Amino acid sequence: MTTAPATTTSELEKPAGPARKQHLLAGSILANRQALVGLAIIAAFVLIAVIGPLFIQGDPQAKVGPVFAPPSWKWPLGTDGGGANMVSLMIAGARVSLLVGFAAAAVSALIGGAVGLFSGFYGGKTDITLMRITDYFLVIPDIPLMIVVAALFGRSLTNIILIIGIIYWTSTARLLRAQTKSVRERVYVQRVRSVGAGNGRLLTRHVLPQVMPLLIANTVLLIAYAIFAETFITFLGLGDPSAISWGRLIENAFQDDAILNNAWWAIIPPGLAVTLVVLACTMTGQAMEDSLNPRLRAGHLSVRRFRMRPTIVDADES
């Protein structure tokens, strides 16, 4: 009598889900015109931030002309209230603003992803404890917390990145928790668990690959929130005084009475840059999220407008 070969753990660990989701994520971007436009805008600003400083000679804040000189062939975006070239300031500001956006989003994704994974996978007391901590962070007001942190620890760029990341990780935790609770109950995960796979293997080999595309999509949205947050933090005078960012340029323009001098070129370019990057990240992130969450499309629940505070999603995915 011929006996069937024993089923091993490695033979069970062949779900097509992660590869399919990654293919779906890439396909959704290529097929979505808004996502392509968003990625193109983000790539353009990243390219400017990377290679732009190579074309800046000397200190970008150095005086090169009259105060609030209008745009001309010599100064395409004019000069600011200190006579500095706005083009050089915009390039320098792009590096800081994008750095804060990407770094703060990474902090939020790291904290929120870890909390959501452990909460959704282990459940029970772990889930209750982590979700109560998440609820406490949800009710902390943004601006007072930023003011307190700036007063206690200083207005450094590192502190700004950390405080933005700590504020906005809660939505990521809720989203990943719901998705993880759904993934852990799927048949292939239960089969692998039944043959002796440990929790660590289940998390890293099966659950994490399934929720990673959704985490990436949510992180892209968080970049928009972080850049916008850095802009208004700096505009309120809580930013790093030694760093040139788009928010710093807007703050300086108001302090130098650019409006009274009709110097629109000192305000509109940095404001337009923030708007374009935030809009690009929002369009790209929403396209990813819609493709990975069919319920949003079927129920016409896709978020089509930018919100300062991320929306909490706490519904299990099937």
Residue pairs with C-beta under 8 A, 6 or more apart in sequence:
7 195
8 195
9 192
9 195
9 196
9 197
12 188
12 191
12 192
12 195
13 188
13 192
13 205
13 206
15 188
15 206
17 188
17 209
17 210
18 209
18 210
18 212
21 210
21 213
21 292
22 213
24 213
24 291
24 292
25 213
25 216
25 217
25 288
25 291
25 292
27 291
28 35
28 287
28 288
28 290
28 291
28 292
29 35
29 36
29 39
29 284
29 287
29 288
30 36
32 287
32 291
34 283
34 284
34 286
34 287
35 283
35 284
35 287
35 288
37 280
37 283
38 279
38 280
38 281
38 282
38 283
38 284
38 287
39 280
39 284
40 280
41 276
41 277
41 279
41 280
42 277
42 280
42 281
42 284
45 94
45 98
45 273
45 276
45 277
45 280
46 98
48 91
48 94
49 91
49 94
49 95
49 98
52 91
52 94
52 95
53 91
53 92
53 95
55 91
56 88
56 91
56 92
60 84
60 85
60 88
60 89
60 91
60 92
60 244
61 82
61 84
61 89
61 244
62 84
63 82
63 83
63 84
64 75
64 79
64 83
64 84
64 85
65 74
65 75
65 79
65 83
65 85
66 79
66 83
67 79
67 80
67 81
67 82
67 83
67 256
68 78
68 79
68 80
68 81
68 256
68 258
68 261
68 263
68 266
69 75
69 78
69 79
69 83
70 78
70 263
70 265
71 77
71 78
71 265
72 78
75 85
75 86
75 87
76 87
77 85
77 86
77 87
77 90
77 265
77 269
78 86
78 263
78 265
78 266
79 85
79 86
80 86
80 89
80 249
80 252
80 253
80 256
80 258
80 263
80 266
81 252
81 253
81 255
81 256
81 257
81 258
81 263
81 266
82 252
82 256
86 249
86 265
86 266
86 269
89 244
89 249
90 246
90 249
90 269
90 270
90 273
92 244
93 244
93 245
93 246
93 248
93 249
93 270
93 273
94 246
94 273
96 157
96 243
96 244
96 245
96 246
96 248
97 227
97 230
97 231
97 245
97 246
97 247
97 273
97 274
97 277
98 227
98 277
99 157
100 157
100 160
100 161
100 164
100 226
100 227
100 230
100 245
101 223
101 224
101 226
101 227
101 230
101 277
101 281
102 223
102 226
103 161
103 165
103 226
104 160
104 161
104 162
104 164
104 165
104 168
104 222
104 226
104 229
104 230
105 165
105 219
105 220
105 222
105 223
105 225
105 226
106 165
106 219
107 161
107 162
107 164
107 165
107 166
107 169
108 164
108 165
108 166
108 168
108 169
108 172
108 219
108 222
108 226
109 169
109 172
109 215
109 218
109 219
109 222
110 165
110 169
111 165
111 166
111 169
111 172
111 173
112 168
112 169
112 170
112 171
112 172
112 173
112 175
112 176
113 172
113 173
113 176
113 215
115 130
115 133
115 134
115 169
115 173
115 176
115 177
116 172
116 173
116 174
116 175
116 176
116 177
116 179
116 180
116 211
117 176
117 177
117 180
117 203
117 207
117 208
117 211
118 126
118 130
119 126
119 127
119 130
119 131
119 134
119 173
119 177
119 180
120 127
120 176
120 177
120 178
120 179
120 180
120 181
120 184
121 180
121 181
121 184
121 199
121 202
121 203
121 207
122 199
123 181
127 177
130 173
131 177
134 170
134 173
134 174
137 166
137 167
137 169
137 170
138 170
138 312
140 167
142 167
142 229
142 309
143 236
145 163
145 167
146 163
146 233
146 238
147 238
149 159
149 163
150 159
150 238
153 159
155 238
155 239
155 240
155 241
156 240
157 240
157 243
160 230
160 233
160 238
160 239
160 240
164 225
164 226
164 229
164 230
164 233
165 226
167 229
168 222
168 225
168 226
168 229
168 310
170 310
170 312
171 218
171 310
171 311
171 312
171 313
172 215
172 218
172 219
172 222
172 310
174 312
174 313
174 314
175 214
175 218
175 313
176 211
176 214
176 215
177 314
178 313
178 314
178 315
178 316
178 317
179 210
179 211
179 214
179 316
179 317
180 207
180 211
181 316
182 316
182 317
182 318
183 189
183 206
183 207
183 210
183 211
184 202
184 207
188 206
189 202
189 206
189 207
192 201
192 202
192 206
193 202
197 205
213 288
213 292
214 289
214 292
214 293
216 288
217 285
217 288
217 289
217 292
218 285
218 289
219 285
220 281
220 284
220 285
220 288
221 281
221 282
221 285
221 286
221 289
221 310
222 310
223 281
223 285
224 277
224 278
224 279
224 281
224 282
224 285
224 306
225 308
225 309
225 310
227 274
227 277
227 278
227 281
228 274
228 278
228 306
228 308
229 308
230 239
230 245
230 247
231 245
231 246
231 247
231 250
231 274
232 247
233 239
233 247
234 240
234 245
234 247
234 248
234 250
234 251
235 247
235 250
235 251
235 254
237 251
239 245
239 247
239 248
239 251
246 270
246 271
246 273
246 274
247 270
247 274
249 266
249 269
249 270
250 267
250 270
250 271
252 266
253 259
253 263
253 266
253 267
253 270
254 267
256 266
258 264
258 266
258 267
259 267
278 306
279 306
282 306
286 302
286 303
286 304
289 296
289 302
290 296
290 297
290 302
293 317
295 301
295 315
295 317
296 302
303 311
